[in-house]
Structures are given as structure tokens and as C-alpha cells.
């Protein structure tokens, strides 16, 4: 459970920080994303998105809350 929430936290933070360093982030987006409907707007996300510290705070709060809910609702040793 902790691993899942940490991974989502890292991914969310990476996308938010990518908006701040958009020229670097755009270079990481592969060309073949242009042909895929769900991924073709990735470059626009970085170029036109706005970095905000409040977003990072919300990502942190959401990750902590998600972990807390997982701990409280999933019984130990039970497989899903």
C-alpha cells in the first residue's frame, strides 16, 4: 500500500515539476505519442500547464489521505 501511494506521489510530482521545467520535460516526450489519442496532448500539458506550489501541497495531502484510507479499509493478509 505504501509503495503504491509513493509511486503515485512521485508520478504526480514529476508531472507538476515538468510544468515548471517545460523545455526539459518536452524533450523527454517521445515522438510516437503524437499518434495516440490519450498521449498526444502530453507536450501541450507541459508547455501550457502552470506550475503551482499549491498543486504540490495538494498532491502531498492527497497521497497521505489515500494511504490513510488504504490502511483503514484494507484488511491485512487479504488478497484483492
C-alpha positions, 0 to 999 in steps of 0.5 A: 500500500505504501509503495503504491501511494509513493509511486503515485506521489512521485508520478504526480510530482514529476508531472507538476515539476515538468510544468515548471521545467517545460523545455526539459520535460518536452524533450523527454516526450517521445515522438510516437505519442503524437499518434495516440489519442490519450498521449498526444496532448502530453507536450501541450500539458507541459508547455501550457500547464502552470506550475503551482506550489499549491498543486504540490501541497495538494498532491502531498495531502492527497497521497497521505489521505489515500494511504490513510484510507488504504490502511483503514479499509484494507484488511491485512493478509487479504488478497484483492 
